[in-house]
Amino acid sequence: MYRFQRDEYEKRMRWYQDARFGMFIHWGLYAIPARGEWVRSTEQMPEEDYMPFFHQFNPVDFDPKAWARMAKEAGMKYAVLTAKHHDGFCLFDSQLTDFKSTNTPCGRDIVREFLDAVRAEGLKAGLYFSLLDWHHPDYPHYGDQHHPMRNHPECSNENRDFNRYLDYLHGQVRELCTNYGKLDILWFDFSYGDGPEAMRGEKWRATELVTMVRELQPGIIIDNRLEVSGEGFGSLWEGDPKPYHGDFVSPEQIIPPNGLLDKNGKDLVWEACVTMNGNWGYCETDRFFKPASMLIKKLVECVSKGGNLLLNVGPDAKGNIPMASQEILAGIGRWMAKNGESIYGCGKAGMEKPDTGRITRKDNTLYYHLFENTIGAVPLQGLCRDQVKSIRWVASGAEAHIAKGWVYDNYPDVVFADLGPDPVLPDPVDTVLKVELASL
Ligand code: GLC
């Protein structure tokens, strides 16, 4: 049986903490109604109203190589696709169900093509897998917190065999861990409820599940949602890791204000998962996209607090990532191409957040992310002069100097970087300075 071992854990997390930035992809039948991935539940849609989408699913433009290229060009180092979401529709050729992409007009094993494309671009490959399954007859219906038929007494549960459902769940996870090559991340979603009926932990037979996963996929990274959801942290945070502990905490649609430490004040690995608009799955009328300029700063914020950003795209029914998302990815990619070294392998600086923006750190190097202009030279808050070995503009590699002159002599405890006469920063979103520290 799998047991937590700190040294093994820290070894398997290293690439993930260096990567810092990944793509989340929510895609499935729900892209056709185009009202988000929870449409069956939010609209309490009976199965018979959802099945037409199964018979229509034919994403003629699906091109996983294009998706993988966009992720890479955006500076992302890993990508996670929904292999199965709560609606129970499988984007892979499962032998345990007919409710799968290979049985639709699409006729393709989407997961296999996605994993091949992502690996070909040199990215790490992850799959999201829903613990909930609103299609499966043995999953609780009436009275469940989320099931589309939760308010229908005629959908009572007395003839449902939850253990048979768990055999199905475990069987599909075994298929994914056996038939699709090396998986780097398994992103379960999600646990819920309280008390004896809570759908958490051993209710999923989680120890058995994780032991199987880790035997089949040594080194795989698993999220914390066998224990919690976006709400809650999990047993690693408790400082008492269960066999099915999450390897990282998964704050959702939020960046933890002060980063995340465990109960004993030890750094925790965490990843904020965030949508570009307001939906994970494609939503035709949701055009409220976060601009690239904002998301660049949010990525910097995550890294400056010791975390990762998993940024979501929701492809449409034809298999296209929305143009708005593509433009945002391209904008982030242009910044990352110049400044990625201030993100990859970086983390908390252990210093106060400066007025001008944020600081990320890698060993003896600090990256000052300048979000706003200053009057005159830029104060490198938190440093004293003899700590500074060199200053460089990250984007160009050009040398910058410490500012001298009577204006700055008033503040001998502060180091100012002289960025020249232009009062406006060259990169209006985030101009990055690299400060090599003198080894004291
Ligand atoms: C929430 C949403 C789910 C989505 C997940 C991503 O659990 O309900 O649809 O897949 O967040 O983190």
Residues whose N, C-alpha, C, O or C-beta is under 5 A from the ligand:
A	BS01	GLC	E37 F190 E252 C273 W280
